[in-house]
Amino acid sequence: MPLALLISSHVAASTVGGGVSGLVLNASGIATMLVPTVLYGRQPGLGDPGGAAVGHEIIQSMVDGIEAHGALDRTDLVLTGYFASAAQVFAAAAAVDRVRKGAPAGEATQSNPPRPWIVIDPVMGDAPGGLYVGPDVANAIRDHLLPRADLVAPNAFELGHLTGRALTDLASMLRAARALERPVLVSSLPRHGLIGVMYVEGDEAWIVTHERCEQSPKGTGDVLTAAFVAARLGGADARSALETSVAATVSLVMRANERGCAELPLAADAGLLHEPLISLAAEAL
């Protein structure tokens, strides 16, 4: 059974962050260890979230405990998400180095990512609101986690911020993704009045587009990244993983809107991760 180390938020009453990533990975038979960066009652976009950020020294101590348990050496995947401070980012970078040092290395193939696989979701902002973390946090993610990443999973705003580029069309977004010089999964791309998700790896590039949903609960980016990662760890190639992860994410949003849910219905509808309501085909770029 694959084992994943998640370093991200824990939000009790909202299906966002590390908790949602864990649910998606668990549904595909991937065991997870969540090291929380914050302990919140609800997602901050709704107002005061309750709870507080976790001290970076606690994050380091939790990783120490995981290592003492022998689990770092068995870790197949590290997935990072939201950080509340630059010190937390530094602690996460150190954890990545410890995993890479201890876990047996495995070469990447078309059907399998590298082992251990380091996936960085640079949670820092969105359009039109801009950054919702401090500039020091955004800079630490760019300078300390991106160089360690095997896959980066930004939204369109985050891609522009990370690369310092103005993203005006699909061609500029493709150039920006390639400028990161590693595989990139980019969400929230406008495309002919639709919304797209693009995967770029070297000369290979694919995009899947879908209709805009009337409303979209928070957490879709977390679901998308985790579903893509789960599909790849399950043996799917990048194109197939892109198609199925986008279809699954859109299906969960559709079901949430059908039921009038403010949150993604993962507990009730986890089956949609493997049997989506829709089928989507990737277009080569």
C-alpha positions as CSV (number, residue, x, y, z in Angstrom):
1,M,0.0,0.0,0.0
2,P,1.5,3.4,-1.0
3,L,2.1,5.8,1.9
4,A,1.8,9.6,1.6
5,L,3.0,12.4,3.9
6,L,0.7,15.4,3.8
7,I,1.9,18.7,5.1
8,S,-1.1,21.0,4.8
9,S,-4.1,22.5,6.7
10,H,-6.5,20.6,8.8
11,V,-10.0,22.3,8.7
12,A,-12.6,20.6,10.8
13,A,-15.9,21.7,9.3
14,S,-14.8,22.4,5.6
15,T,-13.8,20.0,2.9
16,V,-10.6,21.8,2.1
17,G,-6.9,21.3,2.6
18,G,-5.0,18.3,3.9
19,G,-8.2,16.7,5.3
20,V,-9.7,16.5,1.8
21,S,-6.5,15.4,0.2
22,G,-6.4,12.5,2.7
23,L,-9.9,11.5,1.9
24,V,-9.2,11.4,-1.8
25,L,-6.0,9.4,-1.5
26,N,-7.5,7.0,1.0
27,A,-10.3,6.3,-1.4
28,S,-7.7,5.0,-3.8
29,G,-6.0,2.8,-1.2
30,I,-3.2,5.2,-0.4
31,A,-2.4,5.5,3.4
32,T,-1.8,9.1,4.6
33,M,0.0,10.8,7.5
34,L,-1.2,14.4,7.9
35,V,1.1,16.9,9.6
36,P,-1.1,20.0,10.0
37,T,0.1,23.5,9.3
38,V,-3.1,25.0,10.8
39,L,-5.9,23.7,13.0
40,Y,-9.0,25.6,11.9
41,G,-12.7,25.2,12.5
42,R,-13.7,26.4,9.1
43,Q,-12.1,27.8,6.0
44,P,-11.1,31.4,6.4
45,G,-13.0,32.6,3.4
46,L,-16.2,32.3,5.5
47,G,-14.8,34.6,8.3
48,D,-13.0,33.9,11.5
49,P,-11.9,30.3,11.1
50,G,-11.3,29.5,14.8
51,G,-8.3,27.6,15.9
52,A,-4.7,28.7,15.1
53,A,-1.6,28.0,13.1
54,V,0.7,25.2,14.2
55,G,4.2,26.2,15.3
56,H,7.0,25.2,13.0
57,E,8.7,23.4,15.8
58,I,5.7,21.2,16.3
59,I,5.8,20.3,12.6
60,Q,9.4,19.4,13.0
61,S,8.7,17.4,16.1
62,M,5.9,15.5,14.3
63,V,8.2,14.6,11.5
64,D,10.7,13.4,14.1
65,G,8.0,11.1,15.5
66,I,7.1,9.8,12.0
67,E,10.8,9.1,11.3
68,A,11.2,7.3,14.7
69,H,8.2,5.1,13.7
70,G,10.1,4.1,10.5
71,A,7.5,5.7,8.3
72,L,9.6,8.3,6.5
73,D,11.7,5.5,4.9
74,R,8.5,4.0,3.6
75,T,7.0,7.2,2.2
76,D,6.1,7.1,-1.5
77,L,4.6,10.6,-1.8
78,V,5.0,14.0,-0.1
79,L,2.1,16.4,-0.9
80,T,2.3,20.0,0.5
81,G,-0.5,22.6,0.6
82,Y,-1.3,25.6,2.7
83,F,1.3,27.2,5.0
84,A,0.8,30.0,7.5
85,S,4.4,31.1,7.9
86,A,7.7,31.0,6.1
87,A,9.2,29.0,9.0
88,Q,6.6,26.2,8.3
89,V,7.8,26.2,4.7
90,F,11.4,25.7,5.8
91,A,10.3,22.8,8.0
92,A,8.5,21.2,5.1
93,A,11.5,21.6,2.9
94,A,13.6,19.8,5.5
95,A,11.0,17.1,5.7
96,V,11.2,16.6,2.0
97,D,15.0,16.2,2.2
98,R,14.6,13.6,5.0
99,V,12.2,11.6,2.9
100,R,14.4,11.7,-0.1
101,K,17.4,10.6,2.0
102,G,15.7,7.7,3.6
103,A,13.2,6.3,1.0
104,P,14.4,3.9,-1.7
105,A,14.6,5.8,-5.0
106,G,12.6,4.6,-7.9
107,E,12.9,5.9,-11.5
108,A,10.0,7.5,-13.2
109,T,8.3,5.8,-16.1
110,Q,5.3,6.7,-18.4
111,S,3.0,4.8,-16.0
112,N,4.8,5.6,-12.7
113,P,6.0,8.8,-11.1
114,P,9.4,8.8,-9.3
115,R,9.6,7.3,-5.8
116,P,9.5,9.2,-3.5
117,W,7.3,11.7,-5.4
118,I,7.3,15.3,-4.2
119,V,4.2,17.2,-5.2
120,I,4.0,20.9,-4.3
121,D,0.6,22.6,-4.4
122,P,1.7,26.2,-4.0
123,V,-1.4,27.5,-2.1
124,M,-0.9,31.2,-2.0
125,G,-3.7,33.1,-3.9
126,D,-6.3,33.2,-6.6
127,A,-7.8,35.7,-9.0
128,P,-9.2,38.2,-8.6
129,G,-8.3,38.5,-4.9
130,G,-4.5,38.0,-5.3
131,L,-2.3,36.7,-2.5
132,Y,-4.0,35.4,0.6
133,V,-0.7,34.4,2.3
134,G,2.1,36.8,3.3
135,P,4.7,37.6,0.7
136,D,7.3,35.9,2.8
137,V,5.3,32.7,2.7
138,A,4.9,32.9,-1.1
139,N,8.6,33.7,-1.6
140,A,9.6,30.7,0.7
141,I,7.4,28.4,-1.3
142,R,8.9,29.6,-4.6
143,D,12.5,29.5,-3.3
144,H,12.5,26.4,-1.1
145,L,9.8,24.1,-2.2
146,L,9.7,24.5,-6.0
147,P,13.3,23.5,-6.4
148,R,12.5,20.2,-4.6
149,A,9.3,19.5,-6.6
150,D,8.7,16.6,-9.0
151,L,5.3,18.1,-9.8
152,V,3.9,21.6,-9.2
153,A,0.2,22.1,-9.0
154,P,-0.7,25.8,-9.1
155,N,-3.8,27.6,-10.3
156,A,-3.4,30.2,-13.1
157,F,-2.8,33.1,-10.6
158,E,-0.2,31.1,-8.7
159,L,1.6,30.1,-11.9
160,G,1.9,33.8,-12.9
161,H,3.1,34.8,-9.4
162,L,5.7,32.0,-9.3
163,T,7.1,32.8,-12.7
164,G,6.7,36.6,-12.6
165,R,5.0,36.5,-15.9
166,A,1.8,38.1,-17.3
167,L,-0.5,35.3,-18.4
168,T,-2.7,36.7,-21.1
169,D,-3.5,33.6,-23.2
170,L,-3.0,29.9,-23.3
171,A,0.3,30.3,-25.1
172,S,1.7,32.5,-22.4
173,M,0.5,30.0,-19.8
174,L,2.1,27.2,-21.6
175,R,5.4,29.1,-21.7
176,A,5.2,29.9,-18.0
177,A,4.5,26.3,-17.1
178,R,7.6,25.2,-19.1
179,A,9.7,27.9,-17.5
180,L,9.3,26.0,-14.1
181,E,11.4,23.2,-15.8
182,R,9.4,20.3,-14.1
183,P,6.0,18.7,-14.6
184,V,3.2,21.2,-13.9
185,L,-0.6,20.7,-13.4
186,V,-2.3,24.1,-13.8
187,S,-5.9,24.7,-12.9
188,S,-8.4,27.5,-13.5
189,L,-7.4,28.3,-17.0
190,P,-9.9,30.3,-19.2
191,R,-10.4,28.6,-22.5
192,H,-13.0,29.7,-25.1
193,G,-15.5,30.5,-22.4
194,L,-14.8,27.3,-20.6
195,I,-12.5,26.3,-17.7
196,G,-9.4,24.3,-18.3
197,V,-6.8,22.2,-16.5
198,M,-3.4,21.8,-18.2
199,Y,-0.6,19.3,-17.7
200,V,2.8,20.1,-19.0
201,E,5.9,17.9,-18.9
202,G,8.7,18.8,-21.3
203,D,7.4,18.8,-24.9
204,E,4.2,17.1,-23.8
205,A,1.2,19.2,-23.0
206,W,-2.5,18.4,-22.6
207,I,-5.6,20.4,-21.6
208,V,-9.0,19.3,-20.4
209,T,-11.8,21.8,-20.6
210,H,-15.3,21.8,-19.1
211,E,-18.3,24.0,-18.6
212,R,-18.3,26.5,-15.8
213,C,-20.4,25.3,-12.9
214,E,-22.9,27.8,-11.5
215,Q,-21.3,27.6,-8.1
216,S,-18.2,25.8,-6.9
217,P,-17.5,24.9,-3.2
218,K,-14.0,25.5,-1.9
219,G,-11.6,22.6,-2.0
220,T,-11.8,21.8,-5.7
221,G,-8.0,22.4,-6.2
222,D,-7.2,20.0,-3.3
223,V,-9.5,17.3,-4.8
224,L,-8.1,17.8,-8.3
225,T,-4.4,17.5,-7.2
226,A,-5.0,14.5,-5.0
227,A,-7.1,12.7,-7.6
228,F,-4.5,13.3,-10.2
229,V,-1.8,12.0,-7.9
230,A,-3.8,9.0,-6.9
231,A,-4.4,8.1,-10.5
232,R,-0.7,8.3,-11.3
233,L,0.2,6.2,-8.3
234,G,-2.3,3.7,-9.5
235,G,-0.5,3.3,-12.8
236,A,-2.3,5.7,-15.1
237,D,-0.3,7.8,-17.5
238,A,-0.4,11.6,-17.2
239,R,-3.1,12.1,-19.9
240,S,-5.5,9.6,-18.5
241,A,-4.9,10.9,-14.9
242,L,-5.7,14.4,-16.1
243,E,-8.9,13.3,-17.8
244,T,-10.2,11.3,-14.8
245,S,-9.2,13.7,-12.1
246,V,-10.9,16.7,-13.8
247,A,-14.0,14.6,-14.5
248,A,-14.1,13.5,-10.9
249,T,-13.7,17.0,-9.5
250,V,-16.4,18.4,-11.8
251,S,-18.7,15.6,-10.9
252,L,-18.4,16.4,-7.2
253,V,-19.2,20.0,-7.9
254,M,-22.2,19.0,-9.9
255,R,-23.4,16.8,-7.1
256,A,-22.9,19.5,-4.5
257,N,-25.0,21.9,-6.7
258,E,-27.7,19.3,-7.1
259,R,-28.0,18.9,-3.4
260,G,-27.5,22.6,-2.6
261,C,-24.4,21.7,-0.5
262,A,-21.9,24.4,0.5
263,E,-19.2,21.8,0.8
264,L,-18.0,19.1,-1.6
265,P,-19.9,15.8,-0.7
266,L,-16.9,13.6,-0.5
267,A,-18.1,11.4,2.3
268,A,-21.4,10.6,0.5
269,D,-20.1,10.5,-3.0
270,A,-16.5,9.2,-2.9
271,G,-17.5,6.8,-5.6
272,L,-17.5,9.7,-8.1
273,L,-13.7,9.7,-7.8
274,H,-13.6,6.4,-9.7
275,E,-17.0,6.6,-11.6
276,P,-17.5,10.3,-12.5
277,L,-20.8,11.5,-13.8
278,I,-19.1,12.8,-17.0
279,S,-16.3,11.8,-19.3
280,L,-13.8,14.4,-20.6
281,A,-11.1,14.1,-23.3
282,A,-7.8,15.8,-23.2
283,E,-6.6,18.0,-26.1
284,A,-3.0,18.0,-27.1
285,L,-1.3,21.4,-27.1
